[in-house]
Amino acid sequence: MSNKDTDFVHLHVHSDFSLLDGCCRMDRLMERAQEMGHTAMALTDHGNLFGTISFLKQAEKNGIKPLIGCEAYLVADHKNVERPGRDKHTYYHLGMLAKDYEGYKNLSLLVSDAHVNGFYYHPRTDMEKLAEHSDGLIGFTGCLKGRVPQLLLQEDYESARSAMGEFVDIFGKENYFVELQNHGIPLQVKIIPDLLKLAKEFDLKIVGSNDVHYVRGEDWDPHDALLCIQTGSKLDDPKRMRYDGKEFYLKSREEMEMIFREVPEAVTNVFGVAEMCDVKLPFGENNYPVYPMPLEISKEFADRPSYLKSLCNKGMVERYELSYLKKSERDENADAKLLELSERVDYELSIIDSSGFNDYFLIVADFIKWSREQSIPVGPGRGSGAGCLVAYLLGITDIDPLRFGLLFERFLNPERVSPPDFDIDFCMRRRGEVIEYVREKYGRECVANIITFGTFGAKMVMRDVARVRDVPFAEADRMAKMVPDDLNISLSDAIEKNSEFKAEYEKNPICRQIVDTGKVIEGMVRNVGTHAAGVIIADRPLRELVPLTLQDGVLTTQFPKDPVEDLGLLKMDFLGLKTLTVISEAEAHVKRTTGDDRFSVSDVTLEDEATFALLNDAQTIGVFQLESDGMRRLCRQMNISNVDEIIALIALYRPGPMEWIPDYIKGKEDSSTIRFPHPLLEDICEETYGVMVYQEQVMEAAKRVAGYTLGGADILRRAMGKKKPEEMAKQRDIFVKGAKETNDIDKKKADEIFDILEKFAGYGFNKSHSAAYGIISYQTAYLKANHPVDFMAGVLSCELGNAEKLSHFIGECSEMGISVLGPDVNESGGNFTPVHGKKRDKRSIRFGLSAVKGVGDVASRLVIAEREANGPFESFSDFAERVDPKAVNKRVFECLAKTGSFDSLGENRAALLMDLDRIMGEAQLRRKDRDAGQDTLFDMMGADMMDAGPVSSLTSENGSTGDGVSQVQELDELEQLSYEKELLGFYLSGHPVDTLGGLGALASDITAKDLETVEGKRPFRLCGVIAEVEKRFTKKDGRPWARFTLAAKEKDFSLMVFSEAYEQYGVNLVESEIVIVEGVASERNGETRVNVVSILPAEKSLAKITKEVTWLLKDDSDDVKAFMQKVHAISGEGRGFTRVHFAFAASNGKDALVAETDPRFTVSFSSDGFKDLRAHSCVLGAKVILNPPPPPEEPAWAKRAKSG
């Protein structure tokens, strides 16, 4: 490689942060630049500065000078939202670079304004805004889409000259360059003479650039695929977006010299531009907001530290009923607890003050106090913040760090000061209110969300590339599933890890093509989003500190989490925790049902026997953190007897520390089995039965054994966790030396203890976090144990819209003996509500009106408000007359009627649906008359009408009675269930399978769990309802296949039926039909694969698969003869497939005499026939045996091998 390469600088480069068409992953781009010998490079992504910090870091890593820039979108008026005409090219590209920090700030302001105020299809700026913020910027004429090149293409030289004059006036002659490009595109070559002429006329320098969109020349193909992925196109679509030529890559000095051989100064001038640029961003500065002290507080307290201390003193009284003990009053006679509290408060406040975090604590305490005042549920804590006593006294956390032995240094280490980080949980429904309060308090321009970038993962990129290449879905899915599920695995690693994938890659040219393309694209930015919890709060308008954008209309930083913190901005995490909403809902129900308005689960005892009994019985579905199968098994094993064991359980049940669970349980059961790492550590490990569960125990051990400070011990813990050899060797020396000096422990023993601590430190969990979440686990378990109906109503309410989870939790309600009733206009709340009627079983929950699809919050609130204001609805017509028809419209009426919401009024669903228009029309007329002060005919007849007899006895001409509702047959069971599935998301009152007389439920011989954990090959059978059929065709020969959902009684299964089976059974894939599916489940590479073999209508299939039925009869019943005659009527030799036997119950109620019949005596059952016989008065029960599903067939190749 020629040394001259070091003299070239690419000034026009797009990374993958140019979201539509940039195909340069930052690390790969900079490594290639370094490999080519480049010493400087620009980044000019389309309209944004998203990748700036990543660019700076990669540039530093590769020894390249970074030139920060952007290719902006320029329009005449950036606030005009009239769509730019494509033919007229009313928006232009404008390349810019920042010369210095002032230029960077102006570039950031221009880009931010374009996103926040000028966004319309693109983030746009204009000449006026550019003139305001041009200091420190370098401008370029740009690519073919630049303003000057566009005017030259239109052969309007004078306008181009005028435009160039405007740019020169804005940037200054020394800061504006004429940019030449030549990618083999004729239009670029055409305008070069005019550009050179203008450069000479204005005495401007020229620079040559390559419009870099991919790293290497061969990357044009992955770039083309990326264009298709981002635009939703296929590669073979002739109308899609595509680039002219294959020259948009990072070229060498020689290549650029060849391109611009007739204007060599275009190459030599580029380094001069690089020399003009020198931007240093202010990493490490502190731009934290200042807590605004109210005037009355400012008068009372001299500064924020003294105010913070006063709040802590007040908190000590509220939390401990103890008053802070001044230093002058502390002696050997002082109360030990008070002394400990006072000294720790002083210590923590001194660290907080010296670290400059007084405002931080006051800000957090303020918005949490406001949240509690607004009755917004706040979590007890999360992460290491729960170890801070000051936070507990301020009400930021609700975990007593002294009671649970939590360490302040785990949160804020005085020996390694880094910004504290309170992660705060709020009710998921009201989290937004807290953020809005913060925006109002500190200024909307000073508060922003944080951007996130989604990237192409290995599996995702396989599927995406396959799609644009029009590879059949089934084939693409098969190949993508060969990629292991390892986090952040690359395609190269996947090939090495999976021999099957490697063989596929080597033998299948389509797979090789997809993988090779995917290797270039994987890891690139695919889309932008918003951080789930992070919010930035600054001491001034954020546009002065970082570039901004809008995400869903909300101000958002263009830099992600780590860079904004590196730039000295305060990040707060406002997390939405669903469990807090569950607790809040349950508490509200408890208050209503018990009349105890002061009930709060935060106040309950931590020693409730019913709670521990529930945990030890593993009844933990719905209990925070403890509802997985593994946790439930562990609950049974541990025999939990206190809240500390719940905290340990949460810390232990993770990969790594799980290996210590048997030792923990053994030590709990038998203290003689406990082995402490060293006698000095006995009291540290006593609470966890000799096992080091927590990081805090490692810290305490280092302090006890080797004389570490807790700050130093935290540094040791971090080093052990990161396992860096150099740091570990340094810490080992410190530990061994300290052990000798502190406890006279020799080197060999000290090394042994260090090794033990190192092992535990790698696995240990943050006790502060575990304690905070352990408390929430206990609280939810307490509610389930002591207020089960109220708790489950809260659980269900928080799963609105998630049919699968609702079905799961309704199943749990059934296990608990709690009935979940359908919606009812006179009983339902908006959400799921406990029902405690006198006549009804108290253990029931009523479905919420807003949970019915098509009803919604507004309509449900209006219905409930009307009911509460004016009493229960007396009839359907009464309901129709009283509710507002604008909000409670026809669609709402239909949805309520179809789900049985009017059943309690004695209404017929079918009749209501038939007469809906007429009844609503009549109700509207009556409402209008009443609003106008006029009596209706019925009102005027009054008492005389009542004397005529019951209203229901009057019949209209159309055959309707009562409220005018037609007399029609009610919807059958299947119709009602179908509407439930449609509008509630699942079957509530039953399941279509139940309509098969009990045979349908027996037909399914595999559970969802069995299907997920199948080993080898297993035939299966499932009975359910067909839904969501998607018919597709194979790419190779156009044969049909299908994907469909089978709604079985346990859960919905997503299945595929491939061509061979589809051709025979596809005709039975009819939505809403009950079918029996047979197939083979097998495990491959850790994933379950399901091959559907047959799909038959349930009735037809049941007749074939029912092998035997034994009827248990009352032997003394007079009806036995009649029953026998009924069976005889549908049986006979060869009449069906089912053998029939009879058994007669003995008088002792335990034994039965079985009478076997002739093997030729068979029956052809239908579900209705079976139900009819099952309901006969002499039948006590029936035992049904089904034929097993057929075993899996041998593959064709195996059959051929045998026959050969």
Secondary structure as UniProt FT lines:
FT   HELIX           3..7
FT   TURN            16..17
FT   TURN            19..21
FT   HELIX           26..35
FT   TURN            36..37
FT   STRAND          40..43
FT   TURN            50..51
FT   HELIX           52..61
FT   TURN            62..63
FT   STRAND          65..75
FT   TURN            78..79
FT   TURN            86..89
FT   STRAND          92..98
FT   HELIX           101..116
FT   STRAND          123..126
FT   HELIX           127..132
FT   TURN            135..136
FT   STRAND          137..140
FT   TURN            144..145
FT   HELIX           147..153
FT   TURN            154..155
FT   HELIX           157..171
FT   HELIX           173..175
FT   STRAND          176..180
FT   HELIX           186..202
FT   STRAND          206..208
FT   HELIX           217..219
FT   HELIX           220..231
FT   TURN            235..236
FT   TURN            238..239
FT   HELIX           253..259
FT   TURN            260..262
FT   HELIX           265..268
FT   HELIX           270..276
FT   TURN            283..284
FT   HELIX           295..300
FT   HELIX           304..320
FT   HELIX           327..329
FT   TURN            332..333
FT   HELIX           336..354
FT   TURN            355..356
FT   HELIX           358..373
FT   TURN            374..375
FT   HELIX           383..387
FT   HELIX           389..394
FT   TURN            401..405
FT   HELIX           408..410
FT   TURN            414..415
FT   STRAND          423..427
FT   TURN            428..430
FT   HELIX           431..442
FT   HELIX           444..446
FT   STRAND          447..455
FT   HELIX           458..468
FT   TURN            469..470
FT   HELIX           473..480
FT   TURN            481..482
FT   TURN            487..488
FT   HELIX           491..497
FT   HELIX           499..507
FT   HELIX           509..521
FT   TURN            522..523
FT   STRAND          525..537
FT   HELIX           542..544
FT   STRAND          548..551
FT   TURN            552..553
FT   STRAND          554..557
FT   HELIX           561..566
FT   TURN            567..568
FT   STRAND          570..577
FT   HELIX           578..594
FT   TURN            597..598
FT   HELIX           601..603
FT   HELIX           609..616
FT   TURN            617..618
FT   TURN            621..622
FT   TURN            624..625
FT   HELIX           629..638
FT   HELIX           643..652
FT   TURN            655..656
FT   HELIX           657..660
FT   HELIX           661..669
FT   HELIX           671..673
FT   HELIX           679..681
FT   HELIX           682..685
FT   HELIX           686..688
FT   TURN            689..690
FT   HELIX           695..706
FT   HELIX           710..722
FT   HELIX           725..743
FT   HELIX           747..763
FT   HELIX           767..786
FT   HELIX           788..797
FT   TURN            798..801
FT   HELIX           803..815
FT   TURN            816..817
FT   STRAND          819..821
FT   TURN            825..827
FT   STRAND          833..835
FT   STRAND          844..846
FT   HELIX           849..851
FT   TURN            853..855
FT   HELIX           856..870
FT   HELIX           876..882
FT   TURN            885..887
FT   HELIX           890..898
FT   TURN            899..902
FT   HELIX           903..905
FT   HELIX           909..931
FT   TURN            932..933
FT   HELIX           937..947
FT   HELIX           951..953
FT   TURN            957..958
FT   STRAND          960..961
FT   TURN            962..964
FT   STRAND          965..966
FT   HELIX           973..984
FT   HELIX           992..996
FT   TURN            997..998
FT   HELIX           999..1003
FT   HELIX           1008..1012
FT   STRAND          1017..1033
FT   TURN            1035..1037
FT   STRAND          1040..1048
FT   STRAND          1052..1057
FT   HELIX           1059..1065
FT   HELIX           1066..1068
FT   TURN            1071..1072
FT   STRAND          1074..1084
FT   TURN            1085..1086
FT   STRAND          1087..1097
FT   HELIX           1098..1105
FT   STRAND          1106..1114
FT   TURN            1115..1116
FT   TURN            1118..1119
FT   HELIX           1120..1129
FT   STRAND          1131..1133
FT   STRAND          1138..1145
FT   TURN            1147..1148
FT   STRAND          1152..1155
FT   TURN            1159..1160
FT   STRAND          1161..1163
FT   HELIX           1167..1174
FT   TURN            1177..1178
FT   STRAND          1179..1186
FT   HELIX           1196..1203
//
